Amino acid sequence: MRLDGLDDFERRIAAHLADRAAVLHRDLADLVAIPTGFNHTPGLDRTRDWFADRLAVLGASIELVPGDPRPGWLDVMRSPDTDPPEAASIPPTLVARRPAGDGRTAVCSLLCGHLDTVHDPAGPFRALSEPVDGVARGPGAMDMKGGLVVALAALETLEALGRRLDWSMVLVSDEETGTWFGHRALVETVPGHDIGLVFEPMPATGGLVVERMGSGTFMIEARGRSAHVGRAFGEGRSAVVALARAIVAVSELADPARGRIVNVGPMHGGAAANAVPHHARCWGNVRYADEEARVGLETELRAVIADLDRRLASESDDPATLRIETGFLRGAKPTTPETLALAERVRSVSEDLGESLPFVSTGGACDGNDLQAAGLPTIDTLGVRGGGMHRPDEHVDLASLVDRATLVAILLHRLDRDGFGERPGSDRPIP
C-alpha cells in the first residue's frame, strides 16, 4: 500500500487499520465459524446480534424490520402429492442508522451486506483455516463475511479517530436466494441517502464492477394423467413430455448477444418408470441487460407457455396442461452517469493507495441491483480479494481486509469532505 498520495488524516486511517490487522482476522474467524447457509435461523440470529452489538457501540440506532414471505412456488418440490415443506423461517433485516447529529448537510452513505452464505451448516466446511501464504479458507470468507468485516472496520476506524459521519447499514439475510424476505426493508431504507456501497467480493480479475445484469426466476408446472405404461399407456397424458416441450420452447428465448439468458434446472417429474407421470415441474433463472430485456423476457416466457398450452389442447380431448410463475425481482444495474461518477471517486482513492482499478461488467446480480433500481447510485464490489466463491475451497486473501477497509474509510472521509453530486461537502473539522 502506498501512502504518499494521502493527506495526514488519511495516513492516520491507514496506520490505524494496519495496527488492527489481527483484530480483523479474528472478527472474520468469529463470523465464519457461525453457520448462516440454507436459511439457518440460529446462525443468522447470532450473526445479526453480533453486528447489532458492534454497530450500537458506534452510536447507531438498531431496527429489525420483519421479513416478508416469499412465493411458495420457489420451493423445489418433487410432487404436489407430498407434504409441503415446513414453512421457512422468515428472517428480519437489520437496519442501523447513525447520523452525525451536528445538523450539517452532508453525504449520507448506505452500506449494505448480506449475512447468508451458500454453505451447508451441517457440512464439513465450517471454520476459517489457518492461513497459508496469507490465504485462509472458510465458508463465506469471501462472500461476504470478509466484506462485512471490511465495512465494519472502516466505520469503527473513523469513529476511533473522531471522524463522525452520516451513514446507515442494512444487513439482509437471504441475498443468496434473491432477497425475497428482505427486499422491502432494503429499498425502503434508500430515501435520505446519497450513495450505496455494497460489500460483495472483488471480481476474480480485480477491478470494480460498474454494471450488472438483472435476475429473475420462473417455475413451469405440467399436469397430466397417470396410467400404467403396459396396460393403459394410451389413457395417460405425460406431464414430463409436456414439460420437456416447454423447456425446449423457453430455452429458445435465450440470446446472450442481446443480453438475454435463460437457464433451466432443477427438474422433477414422475415417480416410477412404468407409470405415465401425472406431474412435472422445472425451475429456471433468467438474466437481462436492461429493463426492456426484462419486460420482454417475462412477457415472452408467459406467451410461450400459454401458446404451448393451447397447442396441447388442440392435440387431445384431455390434454396435459401447463402453467408458469415468474418473479423478476432484481432489475438490471446499468452504468449510469451517477454510478460512474461514484466509481471514479473509488478509483481515485484506490490509485492514491497504489492500486489501479479497472471498471468491469458482470452477469451476476446482487443487492446493489435493488439499491440502484430504487434510485441510489451504487457501487457493489468493495469487499475482499479471494477465490472459490460458493465452493468448498472458498478463500480470502487476508491482507485485503486491511487494504479494502482502508479504501472504504478514506472514501467515506472524502465524500463527506468534498460532497457528491449536488450534495456539497460538510465543512466538518478534520480531527
Phi, psi and omega per residue, in radians:
M1 nan 2.317 3.135
R2 -1.691 2.487 -3.080
L3 -2.038 -0.142 -3.037
D4 -1.234 -0.274 3.097
G5 -1.558 0.099 -3.060
L6 -1.840 2.696 3.012
D7 -1.479 3.138 -3.037
D8 -1.065 -0.764 -3.121
F9 -1.156 -0.666 -3.140
E10 -1.175 -0.575 3.042
R11 -1.152 -0.600 3.086
R12 -1.160 -0.657 3.059
I13 -1.030 -0.872 -3.104
A14 -1.074 -0.742 -3.123
A15 -1.159 -0.720 -3.137
H16 -1.078 -0.761 -3.127
L17 -1.249 -0.628 3.080
A18 -1.053 -0.684 3.116
D19 -1.190 -0.380 -3.080
R20 -1.754 0.258 -3.088
A21 -0.965 -0.757 -3.111
A22 -1.141 -0.610 3.120
V23 -1.152 -0.745 3.118
L24 -1.105 -0.694 3.102
H25 -1.096 -0.741 -3.140
R26 -1.155 -0.714 3.087
D27 -1.046 -0.750 3.139
L28 -1.109 -0.755 3.121
A29 -1.069 -0.711 3.120
D30 -1.079 -0.774 -3.091
L31 -1.230 -0.728 -3.128
V32 -1.106 -0.540 -3.121
A33 -1.274 -0.192 3.095
I34 -1.694 1.977 -3.090
P35 -1.255 2.261 -3.121
T36 -2.315 0.325 3.069
G37 -1.482 2.863 3.030
F38 1.010 0.610 -3.140
N39 0.957 0.726 -3.098
H40 -1.275 1.775 -2.978
T41 -1.038 -0.835 -3.116
P42 -1.030 -0.728 3.141
G43 -1.206 -0.723 3.099
L44 -1.084 -0.734 -3.141
D45 -1.121 -0.752 3.125
R46 -1.098 -0.746 -3.122
T47 -1.172 -0.737 3.124
R48 -1.070 -0.746 3.103
D49 -1.116 -0.672 3.124
W50 -1.002 -0.827 -3.141
F51 -1.251 -0.668 3.137
A52 -1.027 -0.731 3.133
D53 -1.113 -0.789 -3.097
R54 -1.195 -0.701 -3.129
L55 -1.240 -0.589 3.099
A56 -1.118 -0.625 3.090
V57 -1.049 -0.523 3.113
L58 -1.393 -0.009 3.123
G59 1.640 0.188 -3.119
A60 -1.399 2.504 2.947
S61 -1.414 2.484 -3.054
I62 -2.021 2.257 3.076
E63 -2.264 2.372 3.018
L64 -1.855 1.890 -3.096
V65 -1.539 2.126 -3.121
P66 -0.998 2.489 3.119
G67 -1.406 2.895 3.107
D68 -1.879 2.555 3.109
P69 -1.166 2.652 3.082
R70 -1.806 2.785 -3.099
P71 -1.027 2.426 -3.121
G72 -1.130 -0.457 -3.090
W73 -1.192 -0.239 3.097
L74 -1.200 -0.408 -3.111
D75 -1.241 2.247 3.132
V76 -1.377 1.874 -3.126
M77 -2.119 2.446 -3.094
R78 -1.313 -0.568 -3.057
S79 -2.669 2.527 3.055
P80 -1.268 -0.206 -3.113
D81 -1.485 -0.220 3.095
T82 -1.496 2.814 3.100
D83 -1.123 2.368 3.107
P84 -1.114 2.689 3.107
P85 -1.127 2.730 3.078
E86 -1.010 2.491 3.137
A87 -0.996 2.291 -3.123
A88 -1.172 2.465 3.009
S89 -1.085 2.317 -3.106
I90 -1.736 1.854 -3.062
P91 -1.363 2.640 3.039
P92 -1.417 2.958 3.045
T93 -1.909 2.305 3.116
L94 -1.491 2.190 3.055
V95 -2.124 2.015 3.117
A96 -1.939 2.289 3.140
R97 -2.151 2.299 3.117
R98 -2.402 1.490 2.993
P99 -1.230 2.600 3.131
A100 -1.128 -0.519 3.038
G101 1.418 0.246 -3.128
D102 -1.843 0.105 3.071
G103 1.341 0.081 -3.117
R104 -1.464 2.580 3.022
T105 -1.401 2.167 -3.034
A106 -2.682 2.859 3.034
V107 -1.099 2.274 3.073
C108 -1.966 2.068 -3.060
S109 -1.695 2.439 3.035
L110 -1.897 1.900 3.098
L111 -1.583 2.418 -3.031
C112 -2.412 2.470 3.071
G113 -2.735 3.032 3.116
H114 -2.202 2.537 -3.081
L115 -1.551 -0.388 -3.011
D116 -1.476 2.771 3.029
T117 -2.232 -3.113 3.091
V118 -1.765 0.105 -2.982
H119 -1.637 2.461 -3.119
D120 -1.133 2.130 -3.136
P121 -1.133 -0.329 3.113
A122 -1.759 0.056 -3.112
G123 -1.396 3.081 -3.082
P124 -1.370 -0.266 -3.073
F125 -1.622 1.615 -2.912
R126 -2.395 0.084 -3.079
A127 -2.607 2.819 3.067
L128 -1.401 2.210 -3.106
S129 -1.330 2.888 2.977
E130 -1.146 2.415 -3.078
P131 -1.195 2.526 3.011
V132 -2.184 2.053 -3.075
D133 0.951 0.660 3.079
G134 1.407 0.103 -3.114
V135 -2.024 2.318 3.115
A136 -2.178 2.499 3.140
R137 -1.765 2.539 3.077
G138 3.106 2.629 -3.116
P139 -1.157 2.076 -3.132
G140 1.397 0.068 -3.113
A141 -1.045 -0.617 3.114
M142 -1.601 -0.768 -3.015
D143 -2.173 1.729 -0.193
M144 -2.280 0.635 -3.121
K145 -1.128 -0.560 3.022
G146 -1.104 -0.714 3.108
G147 -1.132 -0.645 3.107
L148 -1.147 -0.661 3.067
V149 -1.097 -0.709 3.103
V150 -1.028 -0.863 -3.105
A151 -1.068 -0.833 -3.117
L152 -1.126 -0.718 -3.131
A153 -1.103 -0.670 3.114
A154 -1.102 -0.785 -3.137
L155 -1.157 -0.750 -3.137
E156 -1.139 -0.613 3.133
T157 -1.168 -0.807 3.119
L158 -1.062 -0.707 3.114
E159 -1.142 -0.752 -3.121
A160 -1.105 -0.523 -3.135
L161 -1.598 0.113 3.072
G162 1.416 0.311 -3.106
R163 -1.777 1.624 -3.115
R164 -1.510 2.174 -3.112
L165 -2.184 2.974 3.067
D166 -1.668 2.112 3.131
W167 -2.695 2.805 2.969
S168 -2.348 2.762 3.051
M169 -2.335 2.359 3.068
V170 -2.063 2.244 3.108
L171 -2.133 1.916 3.125
V172 -1.603 2.865 -3.045
S173 -2.001 0.036 -3.057
D174 -2.519 0.637 3.139
E175 -1.080 -0.653 -3.070
E176 -1.152 -0.343 3.101
T177 -1.963 0.318 2.977
G178 1.903 -0.005 -3.120
T179 0.944 0.746 3.039
W180 -1.226 -0.763 -3.116
F181 -1.142 -0.707 -2.977
G182 -1.802 0.078 -3.029
H183 -1.033 -0.833 -3.092
R184 -1.078 -0.801 3.136
A185 -1.074 -0.657 -3.114
L186 -1.128 -0.913 -3.055
V187 -1.287 -0.477 3.119
E188 -1.295 -0.199 3.081
T189 -1.486 -0.274 -3.033
V190 -1.048 -0.804 -3.092
P191 -0.965 2.414 -3.123
G192 1.628 -0.029 3.119
H193 -2.001 2.711 -3.073
D194 -1.849 -0.519 -3.134
I195 -2.498 2.744 3.034
G196 -2.058 2.391 3.110
L197 -2.219 2.071 -3.082
V198 -2.048 2.487 -2.907
F199 -1.883 0.705 2.941
E200 -1.093 2.703 -3.120
P201 -1.173 2.758 3.063
M202 -1.035 2.631 3.026
P203 -1.060 2.713 -3.121
A204 -1.031 -0.536 -3.128
T205 -1.569 0.053 -3.062
G206 1.480 -3.135 3.096
G207 1.607 -2.906 -3.053
L208 -2.291 2.178 3.113
V209 -1.300 2.180 3.116
V210 -2.023 -0.062 -3.105
E211 -2.602 2.308 3.128
R212 -2.323 2.624 3.007
M213 -1.368 2.741 3.007
G214 -1.445 2.937 -3.059
S215 -2.447 2.412 3.082
G216 -2.441 2.850 -3.108
T217 -2.227 2.569 3.061
F218 -2.477 2.787 3.061
M219 -2.347 2.293 3.059
I220 -1.963 2.302 3.136
E221 -2.128 2.338 3.055
A222 -2.053 2.414 3.068
R223 -2.204 2.275 -3.138
G224 -2.222 -2.494 3.107
R225 -2.424 2.215 -3.113
S226 -1.287 2.611 3.069
A227 -2.814 2.714 3.061
H228 -1.228 2.299 -3.050
V229 -1.117 -0.712 -3.065
G230 -1.437 -0.675 -3.019
R231 -1.621 -0.495 -3.016
A232 -2.560 0.726 -3.071
F233 -0.996 -0.707 -3.097
G234 -1.144 -0.350 3.134
E235 -1.445 -0.234 -3.102
G236 -1.472 2.796 3.024
R237 -2.307 1.900 -2.982
S238 -1.329 2.034 3.040
A239 -1.195 -0.552 -3.138
V240 -1.159 -0.747 3.107
V241 -1.104 -0.750 3.118
A242 -1.082 -0.739 3.134
L243 -1.166 -0.677 3.119
A244 -1.048 -0.731 3.089
R245 -1.101 -0.677 3.133
A246 -1.151 -0.707 -3.134
I247 -1.092 -0.778 3.108
V248 -1.068 -0.722 -3.077
A249 -1.161 -0.797 -3.099
V250 -1.285 -0.504 3.126
S251 -1.139 -0.459 3.126
E252 -1.252 -0.167 3.082
L253 -1.356 -0.264 -3.129
A254 -1.153 2.376 3.090
D255 -2.676 1.366 -3.052
P256 -0.956 -0.565 -3.134
A257 -1.116 -0.437 3.108
R258 -1.765 0.209 3.120
G259 1.331 0.598 3.141
R260 -2.253 2.010 3.117
I261 -2.102 2.335 3.102
V262 -2.299 2.136 -3.136
N263 -2.287 2.407 3.134
V264 -2.014 2.368 3.072
G265 2.648 2.393 0.113
P266 -1.459 3.047 3.128
M267 -2.375 2.544 3.045
H268 -2.477 2.479 3.081
G269 -2.982 2.352 3.097
G270 1.299 2.926 -3.130
A271 -2.232 -0.359 -3.107
A272 -2.589 2.574 -3.094
A273 -1.234 -0.368 -3.109
N274 -1.772 0.373 3.055
A275 -2.280 2.317 3.033
V276 -1.105 2.166 -3.049
P277 -1.292 2.306 -3.118
H278 -1.653 -0.095 -3.092
H279 -2.617 2.491 3.066
A280 -2.719 2.605 3.118
R281 -2.481 2.688 2.934
C282 -2.470 2.724 3.109
W283 -2.154 2.503 -3.103
G284 -2.456 2.911 3.126
N285 -2.256 2.462 3.080
V286 -2.147 2.664 3.038
R287 -2.249 2.502 -3.080
Y288 -2.497 2.565 -3.005
A289 -1.465 -0.409 -3.085
D290 -2.753 3.118 -3.079
E291 -1.141 -0.637 3.112
E292 -1.068 -0.750 3.119
A293 -1.172 -0.627 3.117
R294 -1.093 -0.903 -3.125
V295 -1.084 -0.728 -3.137
G296 -1.110 -0.774 -3.120
L297 -1.138 -0.788 -3.108
E298 -1.114 -0.743 3.117
T299 -1.098 -0.776 -3.083
E300 -1.244 -0.632 3.068
L301 -1.013 -0.833 -3.133
R302 -1.147 -0.670 -3.131
A303 -1.171 -0.711 3.141
V304 -1.075 -0.768 -3.125
I305 -1.219 -0.696 3.108
A306 -1.105 -0.708 3.138
D307 -1.154 -0.751 3.124
L308 -1.164 -0.636 3.102
D309 -1.081 -0.692 3.094
R310 -1.164 -0.680 3.126
R311 -1.133 -0.697 3.078
L312 -1.056 -0.694 3.140
A313 -1.144 -0.557 -3.138
S314 -1.341 -0.270 -3.070
E315 -1.648 -0.168 -3.053
S316 -2.745 2.625 3.055
D317 -1.294 -0.394 -3.112
D318 -2.361 1.262 -2.957
P319 -1.425 2.849 2.842
A320 -1.187 2.657 -3.115
T321 -2.117 2.744 -3.118
L322 -2.228 2.593 2.964
R323 -2.558 2.802 -3.123
I324 -2.370 2.501 2.986
E325 -2.080 2.458 3.125
T326 -2.299 2.597 3.055
G327 -2.527 1.666 -3.099
F328 -1.780 1.333 -2.969
L329 -1.396 -0.605 -3.024
R330 -1.792 1.999 3.071
G331 -1.293 2.873 3.068
A332 -1.176 2.745 3.133
K333 -2.085 1.470 -3.110
P334 -1.340 2.913 3.061
T335 -1.404 1.842 3.086
T336 -1.673 2.847 3.073
P337 -0.998 -0.648 -3.133
E338 -1.205 -0.737 3.116
T339 -1.148 -0.707 3.122
L340 -1.115 -0.669 3.107
A341 -1.115 -0.703 3.101
L342 -1.170 -0.714 3.104
A343 -1.062 -0.660 3.108
E344 -1.133 -0.592 3.092
R345 -1.164 -0.703 3.082
V346 -1.124 -0.761 3.140
R347 -1.059 -0.702 -3.139
S348 -1.045 -0.754 3.110
V349 -1.135 -0.787 -3.115
S350 -1.042 -0.763 3.138
E351 -1.164 -0.624 3.072
D352 -1.151 -0.392 3.078
L353 -1.596 0.024 3.069
G354 1.603 0.241 -3.129
E355 -2.081 2.228 3.006
S356 -1.243 2.756 -3.077
L357 -2.509 1.422 3.087
P358 -1.176 2.655 3.097
F359 -1.651 2.392 -3.092
V360 -2.360 2.896 3.069
S361 -2.055 2.782 3.136
T362 -2.592 2.694 3.041
G363 -1.459 -0.133 3.125
G364 -1.261 2.755 3.102
A365 -2.208 2.697 -3.121
C366 -2.718 -3.044 3.135
D367 -1.140 -0.334 3.043
G368 -1.065 -0.563 3.051
N369 -1.022 -0.785 -3.080
D370 -1.192 -0.701 3.134
L371 -1.112 -0.783 -3.113
Q372 -1.221 -0.649 3.088
A373 -1.086 -0.468 3.101
A374 -1.477 0.063 3.029
G375 1.821 0.185 -3.054
L376 -1.888 2.067 3.027
P377 -0.994 2.211 -2.940
T378 -2.402 2.398 2.975
I379 -2.005 2.350 -2.920
D380 -2.268 0.348 3.056
T381 -2.276 1.010 -3.135
L382 -1.706 0.169 -3.125
G383 -1.475 -2.727 -2.927
V384 -1.499 2.899 2.915
R385 -1.468 2.531 3.113
G386 3.128 -2.753 -3.131
G387 -2.919 3.064 3.124
G388 1.181 0.485 -3.083
M389 -1.000 2.292 3.126
H390 1.248 0.238 -3.141
R391 -2.068 2.884 3.128
P392 -1.297 0.091 3.002
D393 -2.061 0.446 3.121
E394 -0.968 2.338 -3.052
H395 -2.575 2.858 -3.078
V396 -2.360 2.456 2.980
D397 -1.412 1.894 -2.999
L398 -1.076 -0.522 3.122
A399 -1.091 -0.438 -3.103
S400 -1.247 -0.300 3.058
L401 -1.049 -0.881 3.126
V402 -1.225 -0.763 -3.106
D403 -1.011 -0.844 -3.058
R404 -1.320 -0.612 3.073
A405 -1.097 -0.654 3.088
T406 -1.113 -0.799 3.113
L407 -1.032 -0.805 -3.078
V408 -1.181 -0.734 -3.141
A409 -1.103 -0.744 3.114
I410 -1.177 -0.678 3.092
L411 -1.029 -0.847 3.137
L412 -1.076 -0.731 3.100
H413 -1.038 -0.813 -3.093
R414 -1.232 -0.649 3.103
L415 -1.086 -0.694 3.090
D416 -1.187 -0.716 -3.095
R417 -1.226 -0.747 -2.979
D418 -1.800 -0.278 -3.074
G419 1.445 3.075 3.116
F420 -2.651 2.319 -3.122
G421 1.057 -2.220 3.131
E422 -1.487 -0.077 -3.128
R423 -1.543 2.070 -3.123
P424 -1.339 2.942 3.038
G425 -1.121 2.746 -3.006
S426 -1.450 -0.305 -3.044
D427 1.077 0.389 3.064
R428 -1.218 2.492 3.090
P429 -1.150 2.430 3.118
I430 -1.573 2.158 -3.088
P431 -1.020 nan nan
